[in-house]
Amino acid sequence: MIDLQRLRNQFAERYETDTRLFSAPGRVNLIGEHTDYNEGFVLPVAANLRTYVAAAPRNDNTVRVYSCDVDDEVTFQLNQEEIKARGWFNYVYGVARVLQDQGHRLLGANMVVSSEVPRGAGLSSSAALEIAFGFALLKLSGDKIDLFQLAIAAQRAEHLFVGTKSGLMDQLTATFAEQNQALLIDCRSFEMTILPLHMPDTEVVICDSKVKHELASSAYNQRRAECDQVVDLLRQKKPNVKALRDLTLSDLDLTSDLPDPLSQRARHVVTENARTVRAAEALKVGNLPLLGRLMTESHVSLRDDFQVSCPELDLLVDLAIVQEGVLGSRMMGGGFGGCTVNLLHREVLTRFSETMAIKYHQATGIAPTCYLVKADGGVREHKL
């Protein structure tokens, strides 16, 4: 938990001015993985792990951003066209550039960033940073804020300046999520349906594998390209197919003669969309055992058909689903490391966390971290 007063003090020591405070949450996706960029369905919640930005305006067009987490400061001009970007700087510089391309007249700013969202764990620390930073810039500039356009700007920044062709789920969750609610997002129309979390005796727990294989970034873009390739091939049989979203379970026979691994990629996306819609219905009526089973089925599909899991994630899922009181478990995020998301009865929470820590460490030599997640709200300014 970040000490907000300490963050304000760090800002004052560095920049010698008062500050405003903004934050955006990480994202926990209950189900619906690699479906967002296929115009399908996702069912995320915002995590009560947030990225905080302490900020104050300047009287010039300079932006200075210090990250407490990596002890690094970057400086750029808002009208700067060419820049040698590095690491986390790509996200903040990219968001500033895209917001200006959208027509926003931004002011320079001093900022200090500190985050509770673990990096590389599949909780979308990048979207939390993008949205918190962009929201702060717009607020300091006194410009009108369209949250949907802010999400679009963050996604575009990730495409252009980071090189990850992400969908829009993470940014929409960081902006529009509500406390104690899940979001069913239609990633074609971007219609968002609020679903209350009727889980009086059930908890959502994240287990961080503490690994992130080098394949992750390139494989993400490769999977997206493979899905696009499937659509191009299927248009020869079914011209109205614009995305894998347009296929239903009854259309899977159309994909059976596609070359491997394209048929597997299509099967995952089509079945995952069906699972996500069923999961939303299960959540509406409080059928948590069904939600848990669908989550576990999602992992099997991500492991076998989409092939984005890894031994450490598979181990965490295997260790979870054999425990009494665990309703479901699956990998979450782009894959090849990061976290699993687990649905379990509250009464077994302590035993679950202890068992996961001991057995995972015995098998891998790595100490995992388990987070109890509560559904939080989206981006906001904090009253000081």
C-alpha positions as CSV (number, residue, x, y, z in Angstrom):
1,M,0.0,0.0,0.0
2,I,1.4,3.3,-1.1
3,D,1.7,6.1,1.6
4,L,0.0,9.0,-0.3
5,Q,1.3,11.6,2.2
6,R,4.8,10.3,1.6
7,L,4.3,10.5,-2.1
8,R,3.2,14.2,-1.7
9,N,6.2,14.9,0.4
10,Q,8.5,13.3,-2.3
11,F,6.9,15.5,-4.9
12,A,7.4,18.6,-2.7
13,E,11.1,17.8,-2.0
14,R,11.8,17.3,-5.7
15,Y,9.8,20.1,-7.3
16,E,9.1,22.5,-4.3
17,T,5.5,23.0,-5.1
18,D,2.1,21.7,-4.0
19,T,0.6,18.8,-5.9
20,R,-2.6,17.2,-7.1
21,L,-3.0,13.4,-6.9
22,F,-4.4,11.1,-9.5
23,S,-4.6,7.3,-9.9
24,A,-5.7,4.5,-12.1
25,P,-6.1,0.8,-11.3
26,G,-4.6,-2.4,-12.6
27,R,-6.8,-4.9,-14.4
28,V,-7.9,-8.4,-13.4
29,N,-9.6,-10.2,-16.2
30,L,-12.0,-12.9,-14.9
31,I,-12.3,-14.5,-18.3
32,G,-12.1,-13.5,-22.0
33,E,-8.4,-13.7,-22.9
34,H,-7.1,-12.7,-26.4
35,T,-10.6,-11.9,-27.4
36,D,-10.5,-8.2,-27.2
37,Y,-8.5,-7.6,-30.4
38,N,-10.7,-10.1,-32.1
39,E,-13.8,-7.9,-31.4
40,G,-15.1,-10.4,-28.8
41,F,-16.1,-10.3,-25.2
42,V,-14.1,-9.8,-22.0
43,L,-15.1,-9.8,-18.3
44,P,-12.6,-7.7,-16.2
45,V,-12.6,-5.9,-12.9
46,A,-10.3,-3.2,-11.8
47,A,-7.9,-4.2,-9.1
48,N,-7.4,-2.4,-5.8
49,L,-3.8,-2.1,-6.9
50,R,-3.3,1.3,-8.4
51,T,-0.7,3.6,-10.1
52,Y,-0.5,7.0,-8.5
53,V,0.6,10.3,-10.2
54,A,1.4,13.3,-8.1
55,A,1.4,16.3,-10.5
56,A,1.5,20.1,-10.8
57,P,1.4,22.3,-13.9
58,R,4.4,24.2,-15.2
59,N,4.5,27.6,-17.0
60,D,6.3,26.1,-20.0
61,N,5.9,23.1,-22.3
62,T,8.3,20.8,-20.4
63,V,7.2,17.5,-18.8
64,R,9.3,16.0,-16.1
65,V,8.3,12.6,-14.7
66,Y,10.1,10.8,-11.9
67,S,9.4,7.2,-11.2
68,C,9.8,6.1,-7.6
69,D,9.7,2.5,-8.6
70,V,12.8,2.5,-10.8
71,D,14.4,5.7,-9.4
72,D,14.5,7.3,-12.9
73,E,13.5,10.7,-14.2
74,V,12.7,11.6,-17.8
75,T,12.2,15.1,-19.3
76,F,10.7,16.0,-22.7
77,Q,9.1,18.9,-24.5
78,L,5.5,18.7,-25.5
79,N,6.4,19.8,-29.0
80,Q,9.4,17.4,-29.2
81,E,9.0,15.3,-32.4
82,E,12.0,12.9,-32.2
83,I,13.1,11.3,-29.0
84,K,15.2,8.4,-27.9
85,A,12.7,6.6,-25.7
86,R,13.5,3.9,-23.2
87,G,11.5,1.5,-21.1
88,W,8.6,3.1,-19.2
89,F,9.2,6.4,-20.9
90,N,7.7,5.1,-24.1
91,Y,4.3,5.0,-22.4
92,V,4.2,8.5,-20.9
93,Y,5.8,10.2,-23.9
94,G,3.5,8.3,-26.3
95,V,0.3,9.3,-24.4
96,A,1.3,12.9,-24.4
97,R,2.0,12.8,-28.2
98,V,-1.3,11.1,-29.0
99,L,-3.4,13.4,-26.8
100,Q,-1.9,16.3,-28.7
101,D,-2.7,14.6,-32.0
102,Q,-6.3,14.4,-30.7
103,G,-6.3,18.2,-30.5
104,H,-5.7,18.7,-26.8
105,R,-3.7,21.7,-25.8
106,L,-1.6,20.5,-22.9
107,L,0.5,22.3,-20.3
108,G,3.9,21.3,-19.1
109,A,3.9,19.4,-15.8
110,N,6.1,18.0,-13.0
111,M,5.1,14.5,-12.0
112,V,6.1,11.8,-9.5
113,V,4.8,8.3,-10.3
114,S,4.5,5.4,-7.8
115,S,2.7,2.1,-8.4
116,E,1.3,-0.8,-6.5
117,V,0.6,-2.7,-9.8
118,P,3.3,-5.4,-10.2
119,R,5.1,-5.0,-13.6
120,G,5.1,-7.9,-16.0
121,A,2.5,-9.8,-14.0
122,G,-0.4,-9.5,-16.4
123,L,-2.3,-6.9,-14.4
124,S,-1.7,-4.3,-17.0
125,S,0.6,-2.0,-15.2
126,S,1.1,-0.3,-18.5
127,A,-2.6,0.8,-18.9
128,A,-2.7,2.0,-15.3
129,L,0.3,4.2,-16.0
130,E,-1.0,5.4,-19.3
131,I,-4.5,6.3,-18.0
132,A,-3.3,7.9,-14.8
133,F,-0.7,10.0,-16.6
134,G,-3.0,11.0,-19.4
135,F,-5.8,11.9,-17.0
136,A,-3.4,14.0,-14.9
137,L,-2.1,15.9,-18.0
138,L,-5.7,16.7,-19.1
139,K,-6.8,17.8,-15.6
140,L,-3.8,20.0,-15.2
141,S,-4.4,21.6,-18.6
142,G,-8.0,22.3,-17.7
143,D,-9.1,20.5,-20.9
144,K,-12.4,18.6,-21.4
145,I,-12.0,14.9,-20.7
146,D,-13.7,12.3,-22.8
147,L,-12.8,9.1,-21.0
148,F,-13.4,6.9,-24.0
149,Q,-11.0,9.0,-26.1
150,L,-8.5,8.9,-23.3
151,A,-8.6,5.1,-23.4
152,I,-8.2,5.2,-27.2
153,A,-5.2,7.6,-26.8
154,A,-3.5,5.2,-24.3
155,Q,-4.1,2.2,-26.6
156,R,-2.7,4.1,-29.6
157,A,0.3,5.1,-27.6
158,E,1.0,1.5,-26.8
159,H,0.7,0.6,-30.5
160,L,2.9,3.4,-31.9
161,F,5.5,3.9,-29.2
162,V,5.7,0.6,-27.4
163,G,5.0,-1.8,-30.3
164,T,2.4,-3.9,-28.6
165,K,-0.8,-4.3,-30.7
166,S,-3.0,-4.5,-27.6
167,G,-6.8,-4.5,-27.6
168,L,-8.7,-1.9,-25.6
169,M,-9.8,-3.9,-22.6
170,D,-7.1,-2.8,-20.3
171,Q,-7.5,0.9,-20.9
172,L,-11.3,0.8,-20.8
173,T,-11.1,-1.0,-17.4
174,A,-8.7,1.5,-16.0
175,T,-11.1,4.3,-17.0
176,F,-14.6,3.0,-16.6
177,A,-14.5,0.3,-13.9
178,E,-16.7,0.7,-10.8
179,Q,-16.2,-0.4,-7.3
180,N,-17.6,-3.9,-6.5
181,Q,-18.6,-4.4,-10.1
182,A,-17.4,-6.3,-13.1
183,L,-17.5,-5.0,-16.7
184,L,-18.8,-7.1,-19.6
185,I,-17.2,-5.4,-22.5
186,D,-18.3,-6.0,-26.1
187,C,-15.0,-5.2,-27.9
188,R,-16.8,-4.5,-31.2
189,S,-19.3,-1.9,-30.1
190,F,-17.5,-1.1,-26.9
191,E,-20.8,-1.4,-25.0
192,M,-20.0,-1.9,-21.3
193,T,-22.5,-3.7,-19.0
194,I,-22.0,-3.3,-15.3
195,L,-22.4,-6.6,-13.4
196,P,-22.6,-6.5,-9.6
197,L,-20.2,-9.0,-8.0
198,H,-22.6,-11.2,-6.0
199,M,-19.8,-13.1,-4.1
200,P,-20.5,-12.8,-0.4
201,D,-18.4,-15.9,0.5
202,T,-16.0,-16.0,-2.4
203,E,-12.8,-14.2,-3.2
204,V,-10.6,-13.5,-6.2
205,V,-6.9,-14.1,-5.6
206,I,-4.1,-13.4,-8.0
207,C,-0.9,-15.6,-7.9
208,D,2.1,-14.0,-9.4
209,S,4.5,-16.6,-10.9
210,K,7.3,-14.1,-10.8
211,V,8.4,-15.1,-14.3
212,K,8.1,-13.4,-17.6
213,H,9.6,-15.2,-20.6
214,E,11.3,-13.2,-23.3
215,L,8.8,-14.7,-25.9
216,A,5.9,-12.8,-24.4
217,S,5.9,-9.6,-26.4
218,S,6.7,-11.0,-29.8
219,A,4.3,-13.9,-29.3
220,Y,1.5,-11.6,-28.5
221,N,1.8,-9.8,-31.8
222,Q,2.3,-13.1,-33.5
223,R,-1.0,-14.4,-32.1
224,R,-2.8,-11.3,-33.3
225,A,-1.3,-11.7,-36.8
226,E,-2.4,-15.4,-36.8
227,C,-6.0,-14.4,-35.9
228,D,-6.0,-11.9,-38.7
229,Q,-4.7,-14.6,-41.1
230,V,-7.6,-16.9,-40.1
231,V,-10.1,-14.1,-40.9
232,D,-8.5,-13.5,-44.3
233,L,-8.7,-17.2,-45.2
234,L,-12.3,-17.7,-43.9
235,R,-13.6,-14.8,-46.0
236,Q,-13.2,-17.1,-49.0
237,K,-15.9,-19.3,-47.5
238,K,-17.9,-16.8,-45.5
239,P,-17.5,-13.3,-46.9
240,N,-19.3,-11.5,-44.0
241,V,-16.6,-12.5,-41.5
242,K,-14.9,-9.3,-40.3
243,A,-13.3,-10.7,-37.2
244,L,-13.2,-14.0,-35.3
245,R,-16.1,-12.5,-33.2
246,D,-18.3,-13.3,-36.2
247,L,-17.8,-17.1,-35.8
248,T,-20.0,-19.1,-33.4
249,L,-19.5,-22.6,-32.1
250,S,-21.4,-24.0,-35.0
251,D,-18.9,-22.4,-37.4
252,L,-15.9,-24.3,-36.0
253,D,-16.2,-26.9,-38.8
254,L,-15.2,-24.0,-41.2
255,T,-11.8,-23.8,-39.4
256,S,-11.0,-27.6,-39.3
257,D,-9.1,-27.7,-42.6
258,L,-7.0,-24.6,-41.8
259,P,-3.3,-25.3,-41.5
260,D,-1.9,-25.6,-37.9
261,P,-1.8,-23.6,-35.8
262,L,-4.5,-21.4,-37.3
263,S,-7.4,-23.8,-36.6
264,Q,-6.3,-24.0,-33.0
265,R,-6.1,-20.2,-32.7
266,A,-9.6,-19.8,-34.1
267,R,-11.0,-22.5,-31.8
268,H,-9.7,-20.7,-28.7
269,V,-11.2,-17.4,-29.7
270,V,-14.6,-18.8,-30.6
271,T,-14.9,-21.0,-27.5
272,E,-13.5,-18.2,-25.3
273,N,-16.2,-15.8,-26.5
274,A,-18.9,-18.4,-25.7
275,R,-17.3,-19.0,-22.3
276,T,-17.2,-15.3,-21.5
277,V,-20.9,-14.7,-22.3
278,R,-21.8,-17.8,-20.2
279,A,-19.6,-16.5,-17.4
280,A,-21.4,-13.2,-17.4
281,E,-24.7,-14.9,-17.1
282,A,-23.4,-17.1,-14.3
283,L,-22.2,-14.0,-12.5
284,K,-25.6,-12.3,-12.9
285,V,-27.4,-15.2,-11.1
286,G,-24.6,-15.9,-8.6
287,N,-23.7,-19.3,-10.1
288,L,-20.0,-19.1,-9.0
289,P,-19.2,-22.8,-9.4
290,L,-20.1,-22.4,-13.1
291,L,-18.0,-19.3,-13.4
292,G,-15.1,-21.2,-11.8
293,R,-15.4,-24.1,-14.2
294,L,-15.4,-21.8,-17.2
295,M,-12.3,-20.1,-15.9
296,T,-10.5,-23.4,-15.7
297,E,-11.7,-24.4,-19.2
298,S,-10.3,-21.0,-20.4
299,H,-6.9,-22.0,-19.1
300,V,-6.9,-25.3,-20.9
301,S,-7.8,-23.5,-24.1
302,L,-5.1,-20.9,-23.7
303,R,-2.6,-23.6,-22.9
304,D,-3.5,-26.1,-25.7
305,D,-5.1,-24.1,-28.5
306,F,-3.7,-20.6,-28.2
307,Q,-0.4,-21.9,-26.7
308,V,0.4,-18.8,-24.6
309,S,0.9,-20.5,-21.2
310,C,4.2,-21.7,-19.7
311,P,5.2,-24.4,-17.2
312,E,5.1,-22.0,-14.3
313,L,1.5,-20.9,-15.0
314,D,0.4,-24.4,-15.7
315,L,1.9,-25.5,-12.3
316,L,0.1,-22.7,-10.5
317,V,-3.3,-23.7,-12.0
318,D,-2.6,-27.4,-11.3
319,L,-1.8,-26.6,-7.7
320,A,-4.9,-24.5,-7.3
321,I,-7.6,-26.6,-8.8
322,V,-6.9,-29.7,-6.6
323,Q,-7.4,-27.7,-3.4
324,E,-10.7,-27.9,-1.6
325,G,-12.7,-24.7,-1.9
326,V,-11.2,-23.6,-5.2
327,L,-13.8,-23.0,-7.8
328,G,-11.6,-22.2,-10.8
329,S,-8.2,-21.0,-11.9
330,R,-6.6,-19.8,-15.1
331,M,-3.7,-17.8,-16.5
332,M,-4.4,-14.2,-17.1
333,G,-2.9,-11.6,-19.5
334,G,-0.8,-12.0,-22.6
335,G,0.9,-15.1,-21.4
336,F,4.3,-16.7,-21.0
337,G,4.4,-15.7,-17.4
338,G,2.7,-13.3,-15.1
339,C,-0.3,-14.2,-12.9
340,T,-3.1,-16.7,-12.5
341,V,-6.5,-15.6,-11.3
342,N,-8.3,-17.9,-8.9
343,L,-11.8,-18.0,-7.6
344,L,-12.2,-19.6,-4.1
345,H,-14.2,-19.8,-1.0
346,R,-13.2,-17.2,1.6
347,E,-12.8,-19.8,4.4
348,V,-9.9,-21.5,2.6
349,L,-8.1,-18.2,1.7
350,T,-5.2,-18.6,4.2
351,R,-4.7,-22.3,3.5
352,F,-4.8,-21.6,-0.2
353,S,-2.1,-18.9,-0.1
354,E,0.2,-20.9,2.2
355,T,-0.2,-24.1,0.1
356,M,0.5,-22.2,-3.2
357,A,3.6,-20.5,-1.7
358,I,5.1,-23.8,-0.3
359,K,4.4,-26.1,-3.3
360,Y,5.3,-23.6,-6.0
361,H,8.6,-22.8,-4.3
362,Q,9.4,-26.4,-3.8
363,A,8.9,-27.1,-7.6
364,T,10.5,-23.9,-9.0
365,G,12.7,-22.3,-6.3
366,I,10.6,-19.2,-6.8
367,A,8.5,-17.5,-4.1
368,P,5.2,-16.5,-5.6
369,T,3.1,-13.6,-4.4
370,C,-0.6,-13.9,-3.8
371,Y,-2.9,-10.8,-3.8
372,L,-6.4,-10.7,-2.5
373,V,-8.2,-8.6,-5.1
374,K,-11.2,-6.3,-4.5
375,A,-13.0,-4.7,-7.4
376,D,-12.0,-1.0,-7.5
377,G,-13.1,2.0,-9.4
378,G,-11.5,3.5,-12.5
379,V,-9.3,6.6,-12.9
380,R,-9.9,9.4,-10.5
381,E,-8.5,12.5,-8.8
382,H,-8.0,12.2,-5.0
383,K,-9.2,14.8,-2.6
384,L,-6.3,16.0,-0.5
